[in-house]
Amino acid sequence: MTEATDSTPARVARPVPLLNAANALTALRLLLVPVFAATVVASAMTHAGWRMAACLIFAFASVTDLVDGWIARRFGLVTSVGKVADPIADKALTGAALVLLSWYDRLPWWVTALILLRELGITAMRFWVIRHGVIAASRGGKIKTALQILAIAWYLWPMPAALAPVGPWIMGAAVVVTVATGFDYLAQAVRLRRPRPDA
């Protein structure tokens, strides 16, 4: 008696096109970074109209980060280029906003330096352990991103004098969560790099 053979054809992995909606949104976010920076410079953080425009551009660019990730996962459009370009676009947008806020004396330089050092360090660490595993974004990391976006937008928008003091509190919360999640990701990286007993 011969063995029955499965006549069902094996599924062939569909190649993901480099030019897709998720990568297009990432590219758009990168292109918006100099536009955003130019708008902040035009405002000199004193012109209300330009500050509103800068805040809206920043908010729109930040939303594309959420949308492109959802599209990539939902429709299977994850590419190697997207994995590299997406965090670069995020750091470029956030970094430009923080540096400009500090340049115009709206945010202490140590806050900008601390956040950028953490962001660049975690990105480098992810590449360092990529052969051992992937450090996925945690819930704390998502809260950190939301707090940073909210704090930056608060500083950019010409808030009434009564609401202006709220900004430092939001940024303070963002800094605390940024540092805490940085240590958490570092611990994950150490565990991934640690040799396994059965290896």
C-alpha positions as CSV (number, residue, x, y, z in Angstrom):
1,M,0.0,0.0,0.0
2,T,1.6,3.3,-1.1
3,E,1.5,6.4,1.1
4,A,-1.0,9.0,0.2
5,T,0.6,12.1,-1.1
6,D,-0.8,15.6,-0.4
7,S,-1.9,17.0,-3.7
8,T,-2.4,20.5,-2.2
9,P,0.2,22.8,-3.6
10,A,2.5,24.4,-1.0
11,R,1.9,28.0,-0.3
12,V,4.6,30.2,-1.7
13,A,5.4,33.3,0.3
14,R,4.2,36.3,-1.6
15,P,7.0,38.9,-2.1
16,V,6.2,42.2,-0.5
17,P,6.6,45.1,-2.9
18,L,9.0,47.8,-1.7
19,L,6.7,50.5,-3.0
20,N,3.6,50.0,-0.8
21,A,1.3,52.2,1.3
22,A,3.1,51.6,4.6
23,N,6.5,52.6,3.2
24,A,5.0,55.5,1.3
25,L,3.7,56.9,4.6
26,T,7.1,56.4,6.2
27,A,8.7,58.3,3.3
28,L,6.1,61.1,3.7
29,R,7.0,61.4,7.3
30,L,10.7,61.8,6.4
31,L,9.8,64.4,3.9
32,L,7.7,66.3,6.4
33,V,10.6,66.7,8.8
34,P,12.4,69.5,7.0
35,V,8.9,71.1,6.3
36,F,8.1,71.0,10.0
37,A,11.6,72.4,10.9
38,A,11.2,75.2,8.4
39,T,7.8,76.1,9.9
40,V,9.2,76.2,13.4
41,V,12.1,78.4,12.2
42,A,9.6,80.7,10.4
43,S,7.6,81.0,13.6
44,A,10.7,81.7,15.8
45,M,8.3,80.3,18.5
46,T,6.8,83.8,18.7
47,H,4.4,83.9,15.7
48,A,1.1,82.2,16.6
49,G,0.0,81.3,13.1
50,W,3.3,79.6,12.2
51,R,3.4,77.8,15.6
52,M,-0.1,76.4,14.9
53,A,1.0,75.3,11.4
54,A,4.1,73.6,12.9
55,C,2.0,71.8,15.5
56,L,-0.4,70.5,12.9
57,I,2.4,69.3,10.7
58,F,4.0,67.6,13.6
59,A,0.7,66.0,14.7
60,F,-0.1,64.8,11.2
61,A,3.4,63.3,10.8
62,S,3.1,61.6,14.1
63,V,-0.2,60.0,13.1
64,T,1.4,58.6,10.0
65,D,3.6,56.6,12.3
66,L,0.6,54.9,13.8
67,V,-1.1,54.3,10.5
68,D,1.9,52.9,8.5
69,G,2.6,50.4,11.3
70,W,-1.1,49.3,11.3
71,I,-1.2,49.0,7.5
72,A,2.1,47.0,7.4
73,R,0.8,44.5,10.0
74,R,-2.8,44.3,8.7
75,F,-1.9,43.7,5.1
76,G,1.4,41.9,5.4
77,L,3.4,44.8,4.0
78,V,6.4,44.5,6.4
79,T,9.7,45.0,4.5
80,S,13.3,45.2,5.6
81,V,13.5,48.8,4.3
82,G,10.4,49.7,6.3
83,K,11.9,48.2,9.5
84,V,14.9,50.5,9.1
85,A,13.3,53.6,7.7
86,D,10.4,53.7,10.2
87,P,12.5,54.2,13.4
88,I,14.7,56.6,11.5
89,A,11.7,58.7,10.5
90,D,10.4,58.7,14.1
91,K,13.7,59.7,15.6
92,A,14.2,62.4,12.9
93,L,10.8,64.0,13.6
94,T,11.1,63.8,17.4
95,G,14.7,64.9,17.4
96,A,14.0,67.9,15.2
97,A,11.2,69.0,17.4
98,L,13.2,68.7,20.6
99,V,16.3,70.4,19.3
100,L,14.3,73.3,17.9
101,L,12.3,73.7,21.2
102,S,15.6,73.8,23.1
103,W,17.1,76.2,20.5
104,Y,14.3,78.6,21.1
105,D,14.7,78.2,24.9
106,R,11.3,76.5,25.3
107,L,12.8,73.3,26.6
108,P,16.0,72.7,28.7
109,W,18.8,71.2,26.7
110,W,19.4,68.4,29.2
111,V,15.8,67.1,28.5
112,T,16.5,67.0,24.8
113,A,19.9,65.4,25.3
114,L,18.5,62.7,27.7
115,I,15.6,61.8,25.4
116,L,17.7,61.7,22.2
117,L,20.4,59.7,23.9
118,R,17.9,57.1,25.1
119,E,16.1,56.9,21.7
120,L,19.4,56.5,19.7
121,G,20.8,54.1,22.3
122,I,17.7,51.8,22.2
123,T,17.7,51.9,18.4
124,A,21.3,50.8,18.3
125,M,20.7,48.2,20.9
126,R,17.9,46.7,18.8
127,F,20.3,46.2,15.9
128,W,22.9,44.8,18.3
129,V,20.6,41.9,19.4
130,I,18.6,41.5,16.1
131,R,20.3,38.1,15.4
132,H,19.2,36.8,18.8
133,G,15.7,38.1,18.8
134,V,13.4,41.1,18.4
135,I,12.7,43.6,21.1
136,A,9.1,44.4,20.5
137,A,7.6,47.7,21.5
138,S,6.2,47.4,25.0
139,R,3.1,49.1,26.4
140,G,5.4,51.4,28.3
141,G,7.1,52.3,25.1
142,K,3.8,53.2,23.5
143,I,2.9,55.3,26.5
144,K,6.3,57.0,26.2
145,T,5.7,57.8,22.5
146,A,2.2,59.2,23.3
147,L,3.5,61.4,26.1
148,Q,6.4,62.7,24.0
149,I,4.0,63.6,21.1
150,L,1.6,65.3,23.5
151,A,4.3,67.2,25.3
152,I,5.9,68.4,22.1
153,A,2.6,69.4,20.6
154,W,1.7,71.3,23.8
155,Y,5.0,73.3,23.6
156,L,4.4,74.0,19.9
157,W,0.8,75.2,20.1
158,P,0.5,78.9,21.3
159,M,-1.3,78.0,24.6
160,P,-3.0,80.6,26.8
161,A,-0.8,81.7,29.7
162,A,-3.0,79.8,32.1
163,L,-2.4,76.5,30.3
164,A,1.3,77.0,29.5
165,P,2.5,75.5,32.9
166,V,0.9,72.2,32.0
167,G,3.5,71.5,29.3
168,P,6.5,70.9,31.7
169,W,4.4,68.4,33.7
170,I,3.6,66.4,30.6
171,M,7.2,66.6,29.4
172,G,8.3,65.5,32.9
173,A,6.1,62.5,32.7
174,A,7.5,61.7,29.2
175,V,11.1,61.9,30.5
176,V,10.3,59.6,33.5
177,V,8.6,57.0,31.2
178,T,11.4,57.4,28.6
179,V,14.1,56.6,31.1
180,A,12.2,53.7,32.8
181,T,11.4,52.0,29.5
182,G,15.0,52.5,28.4
183,F,16.1,50.4,31.4
184,D,13.4,47.8,30.6
185,Y,14.6,47.4,27.0
186,L,18.2,47.2,28.2
187,A,17.3,44.3,30.5
188,Q,15.5,42.6,27.6
189,A,18.6,43.0,25.4
190,V,20.9,41.5,28.1
191,R,18.6,38.5,28.4
192,L,18.6,38.0,24.6
193,R,22.4,38.1,24.4
194,R,22.9,35.9,27.4
195,P,24.1,32.4,26.4
196,R,21.5,29.7,26.9
197,P,22.5,26.7,29.2
198,D,21.4,24.2,26.5
199,A,23.2,26.0,23.7
